[in-house]
Amino acid sequence: MKIGYYAIFNYDDYDINEEKYGIAIEFPDIPECISCARSEEESFLMAKEVLEFITSQMKVYELPKMSDLSEITLKDNEKAFYITYNTEDIDQSEFTFYDV
């Protein structure tokens, strides 16, 4: 099954000239799905990884409906990217799940 949601990359703490690197990553539809990275390239990897981890713990009926891009309001220094993965490509042995 293909899973996909929009991620918001916030560049407030990113300045290549001052060697300040920090891109905050969040998914508006999944509040607990957050991460950060030092570069845009790393941001895509981290966004996919956190999306895979959080949604792999959810049942299909628990997955929230994806917002339309037109419903997402971006602030200055933010960009939206569509992040996807195929559940069949996930090696679940890499994750440790705990019942809470």
C-alpha positions as CSV (number, residue, x, y, z in Angstrom):
1,M,0.0,0.0,0.0
2,K,1.3,3.5,-0.9
3,I,1.3,6.0,2.0
4,G,1.8,9.7,1.3
5,Y,1.4,13.0,3.2
6,Y,2.6,16.6,2.8
7,A,5.6,17.5,5.0
8,I,6.4,21.1,5.9
9,F,10.1,22.0,5.9
10,N,10.8,25.0,8.0
11,Y,14.0,26.8,7.2
12,D,14.0,29.4,10.0
13,D,17.3,27.9,11.5
14,Y,18.9,27.3,8.1
15,D,21.6,29.7,6.8
16,I,24.3,28.2,4.6
17,N,26.4,31.4,4.8
18,E,26.5,31.4,8.6
19,E,27.0,27.7,8.8
20,K,23.7,27.4,10.7
21,Y,22.0,24.3,9.6
22,G,18.6,23.2,10.8
23,I,15.5,22.3,8.9
24,A,12.5,21.4,11.1
25,I,10.1,18.8,9.5
26,E,6.5,18.3,10.4
27,F,3.5,16.7,8.9
28,P,0.3,18.8,9.4
29,D,-2.0,15.7,9.2
30,I,0.1,13.7,11.7
31,P,1.1,15.9,14.6
32,E,3.4,13.3,16.3
33,C,5.3,12.9,13.0
34,I,8.2,15.4,13.4
35,S,11.9,15.4,12.7
36,C,14.8,17.7,11.7
37,A,17.8,17.7,9.5
38,R,21.0,19.6,8.6
39,S,20.4,19.8,4.8
40,E,17.6,19.6,2.4
41,E,18.9,16.3,1.1
42,E,18.9,14.9,4.6
43,S,15.5,16.4,5.2
44,F,13.9,14.2,2.6
45,L,15.5,11.1,4.1
46,M,14.4,12.1,7.6
47,A,10.9,13.0,6.5
48,K,10.4,9.6,4.9
49,E,11.9,7.7,7.8
50,V,9.7,9.4,10.4
51,L,6.6,9.0,8.2
52,E,7.4,5.3,7.8
53,F,8.0,4.8,11.5
54,I,4.9,6.6,12.8
55,T,2.4,5.3,10.2
56,S,3.7,1.7,10.4
57,Q,2.5,1.7,14.0
58,M,-1.1,2.7,12.9
59,K,-3.8,0.5,11.7
60,V,-5.1,1.4,8.2
61,Y,-8.3,2.8,9.6
62,E,-6.3,5.1,12.0
63,L,-4.4,6.8,9.1
64,P,-5.7,10.4,8.9
65,K,-7.1,11.8,5.6
66,M,-4.4,13.7,3.8
67,S,-5.0,17.4,3.5
68,D,-5.1,19.0,0.1
69,L,-2.1,21.2,-0.6
70,S,-4.5,24.2,-1.0
71,E,-5.5,23.7,2.7
72,I,-2.0,24.0,4.0
73,T,-0.9,27.5,4.9
74,L,2.8,28.0,4.6
75,K,4.7,30.7,6.6
76,D,7.8,32.5,5.5
77,N,10.8,30.2,5.1
78,E,8.5,27.1,4.7
79,K,8.1,24.7,1.8
80,A,5.7,21.8,1.4
81,F,6.9,18.5,-0.1
82,Y,4.8,15.3,-0.8
83,I,6.6,12.4,0.9
84,T,5.6,8.8,0.0
85,Y,6.6,5.3,0.6
86,N,5.3,1.8,-0.1
87,T,4.5,-0.3,3.0
88,E,5.7,-3.4,1.2
89,D,9.2,-1.9,1.1
90,I,9.5,-1.5,4.9
91,D,11.7,-3.9,6.8
92,Q,9.7,-4.0,10.1
93,S,12.6,-5.8,11.8
94,E,14.4,-2.4,12.0
95,F,11.7,-1.1,14.4
96,T,11.1,-1.9,18.0
97,F,7.4,-1.5,19.0
98,Y,6.3,-1.2,22.6
99,D,2.7,-1.5,23.9
100,V,2.0,1.5,26.1
